[in-house]
């Protein structure tokens, strides 16, 4: 298999990680409370955020096609709703990225670090 | 004219110099492909932006907006939002599990020989179709810089290759670019991407600033002017949706065809990015998952700002020049030279020429045209480099080393041999894309081409394989091969029988849509699922489920991820 070749060549790789074909080890890590909490925390953010951005994004072509006269409504001068909605997509994308990175730094990274420490200690 | 060409050459020589300097530092395979895993988050963010913003963004979107108004802006929106898919689902797991290529991640849990072979097919297909558009962009630029080149070289290009007559500009510039790329490596391209991303932002900011200055920084006056530009066929103002794909004309499957095209396009734009091999490779050059995340943030900032500026660049060209006058050669008063067809890929260079002349006189126009053309050329060169490396590494590292030499003809592969195979692959992919570019023609819009072929293959073939490998326990080799090969074949087939982008369009195509994503992407995902169940029934790949535990832990936490710097 490929595992052997992709292992770190850094000093002190934990021997449990280095052992080839040690499936029990990975399953063991998967069952730890830290790992389960990490996965839960990640999906609790990523799942709703993904659903939201997909819905918000496809709302743009759908409303352009289904309600063309509404979307051509001019808001300021000749700047219409369709353009402002498109522009809002940039703001929403940046905000979601900001919230994800904040969450990852505050919550996911410390949990992942705990799992890595446990992997280093052995079970 | 020849200030323009001289300045253009200076920029090209500088980039070539950087490559030559970097090539001397490219010693090991790890350096060649993953830049020694020593790139920091912000550097990688700039490089992602550089890799991502190709001729399609710099020349193509401005052209789509200049020719079709608002609908062109949809490309800008989709190509930024796409990075949320990358950030939420792909970037960190890829960094935690990958080594050089996408197939390294897949073959963690799947059977390496079939998966690497299938991934090599889809990667080469994405890279070649993406590169085809870059060749068209570069060829178009040369037609502006040296308008007589095509005419003078015509006698030497009178023969046809497989029934297609090669375009002199595209062939010449394409061959030069391939030589440049094959001489350098990923170290070169990372730094060239960074330099190029900065140049590209500078060019876009400068032109946007001049457009705004033209309208005395009055956004409302700018939009008044855009509103006064009307589409001939639909009578709609350019600020309004529905010009590129007019609403309420024809239906497909009982739904307004324009709506279907736009949704289909959107699917390709936001799902394709996460399956682009040359973008995924970028995550293997950073030190850890946190740096992968930071680099996406930087990339999103830069890419988003650039795409917002396409408002000024595209609408500016529509309002100030008009689509009928955007061609390779213009006469006094910025009218299209007689006998030339408008070329949508030239909106940016023509806008630069117009604004330079308006503000600084004729010499200013020549200077600004040279600058923007050189930036566009550097853009294309950098993207072609990234694409070539993705294709070359898929073939050389995945197929040649890990399939042919490891499993079929056992033996030790020297680094030299591996790099040489990569170079030969690069040359072949380059030739294929030059031929495809000549077949498509220089006036096809490069953004529409990239979104219509490369992004759909990426979303229908690569994305299901990557997502399911990382997150679906039951996924197996059969599913991966089904989506990688099936998604590629279905996309190419639908595009081939569809209306396509070459003008004049086919009258009654076998497949009604230009954007095939709405069919191809669900088919790719369905093939992955069906393949998995068939593999399950055949009990062919029991290891995949067992190994899921490993990839699950690795992807989420980075346990055992290759750290920086390592020597292989």
Boltz contact constraints between the chains, C-beta under 6 A:
constraints:
  - contact:
      token1: [A, 2]
      token2: [B, 107]
      max_distance: 6.0
  - contact:
      token1: [A, 6]
      token2: [B, 99]
      max_distance: 6.0
  - contact:
      token1: [A, 8]
      token2: [B, 562]
      max_distance: 6.0
  - contact:
      token1: [A, 8]
      token2: [B, 563]
      max_distance: 6.0
  - contact:
      token1: [A, 9]
      token2: [B, 566]
      max_distance: 6.0
  - contact:
      token1: [A, 10]
      token2: [B, 563]
      max_distance: 6.0
  - contact:
      token1: [A, 17]
      token2: [B, 560]
      max_distance: 6.0
  - contact:
      token1: [A, 23]
      token2: [B, 546]
      max_distance: 6.0
  - contact:
      token1: [A, 26]
      token2: [B, 549]
      max_distance: 6.0
  - contact:
      token1: [A, 26]
      token2: [B, 550]
      max_distance: 6.0
  - contact:
      token1: [A, 26]
      token2: [B, 553]
      max_distance: 6.0
  - contact:
      token1: [A, 27]
      token2: [B, 549]
      max_distance: 6.0
  - contact:
      token1: [A, 29]
      token2: [B, 553]
      max_distance: 6.0
  - contact:
      token1: [A, 30]
      token2: [B, 549]
      max_distance: 6.0
  - contact:
      token1: [A, 30]
      token2: [B, 552]
      max_distance: 6.0
  - contact:
      token1: [A, 30]
      token2: [B, 553]
      max_distance: 6.0
  - contact:
      token1: [A, 38]
      token2: [B, 556]
      max_distance: 6.0
  - contact:
      token1: [A, 46]
      token2: [B, 88]
      max_distance: 6.0
  - contact:
      token1: [A, 50]
      token2: [B, 88]
      max_distance: 6.0
  - contact:
      token1: [A, 53]
      token2: [B, 84]
      max_distance: 6.0
  - contact:
      token1: [A, 57]
      token2: [B, 81]
      max_distance: 6.0
  - contact:
      token1: [A, 61]
      token2: [B, 262]
      max_distance: 6.0
  - contact:
      token1: [A, 61]
      token2: [B, 263]
      max_distance: 6.0
  - contact:
      token1: [A, 61]
      token2: [B, 266]
      max_distance: 6.0
  - contact:
      token1: [A, 64]
      token2: [B, 241]
      max_distance: 6.0
  - contact:
      token1: [A, 65]
      token2: [B, 247]
      max_distance: 6.0
  - contact:
      token1: [A, 65]
      token2: [B, 256]
      max_distance: 6.0
  - contact:
      token1: [A, 65]
      token2: [B, 259]
      max_distance: 6.0
  - contact:
      token1: [A, 68]
      token2: [B, 247]
      max_distance: 6.0
  - contact:
      token1: [A, 72]
      token2: [B, 240]
      max_distance: 6.0
  - contact:
      token1: [A, 77]
      token2: [B, 220]
      max_distance: 6.0
  - contact:
      token1: [A, 77]
      token2: [B, 223]
      max_distance: 6.0
  - contact:
      token1: [A, 78]
      token2: [B, 223]
      max_distance: 6.0
  - contact:
      token1: [A, 78]
      token2: [B, 224]
      max_distance: 6.0
  - contact:
      token1: [A, 78]
      token2: [B, 227]
      max_distance: 6.0
  - contact:
      token1: [A, 78]
      token2: [B, 239]
      max_distance: 6.0
  - contact:
      token1: [A, 79]
      token2: [B, 223]
      max_distance: 6.0
  - contact:
      token1: [A, 80]
      token2: [B, 239]
      max_distance: 6.0
  - contact:
      token1: [A, 82]
      token2: [B, 241]
      max_distance: 6.0
  - contact:
      token1: [A, 86]
      token2: [B, 73]
      max_distance: 6.0
  - contact:
      token1: [A, 86]
      token2: [B, 77]
      max_distance: 6.0
  - contact:
      token1: [A, 89]
      token2: [B, 77]
      max_distance: 6.0
  - contact:
      token1: [A, 89]
      token2: [B, 81]
      max_distance: 6.0
  - contact:
      token1: [A, 90]
      token2: [B, 80]
      max_distance: 6.0
  - contact:
      token1: [A, 90]
      token2: [B, 304]
      max_distance: 6.0
  - contact:
      token1: [A, 90]
      token2: [B, 308]
      max_distance: 6.0
  - contact:
      token1: [A, 93]
      token2: [B, 80]
      max_distance: 6.0
  - contact:
      token1: [A, 93]
      token2: [B, 81]
      max_distance: 6.0
  - contact:
      token1: [A, 93]
      token2: [B, 84]
      max_distance: 6.0
  - contact:
      token1: [A, 96]
      token2: [B, 84]
      max_distance: 6.0
  - contact:
      token1: [A, 97]
      token2: [B, 87]
      max_distance: 6.0
  - contact:
      token1: [A, 97]
      token2: [B, 297]
      max_distance: 6.0
  - contact:
      token1: [A, 97]
      token2: [B, 300]
      max_distance: 6.0
  - contact:
      token1: [A, 101]
      token2: [B, 293]
      max_distance: 6.0
  - contact:
      token1: [A, 101]
      token2: [B, 297]
      max_distance: 6.0
  - contact:
      token1: [A, 112]
      token2: [B, 557]
      max_distance: 6.0
  - contact:
      token1: [A, 115]
      token2: [B, 557]
      max_distance: 6.0
  - contact:
      token1: [A, 116]
      token2: [B, 557]
      max_distance: 6.0
  - contact:
      token1: [A, 116]
      token2: [B, 559]
      max_distance: 6.0
  - contact:
      token1: [A, 119]
      token2: [B, 559]
      max_distance: 6.0
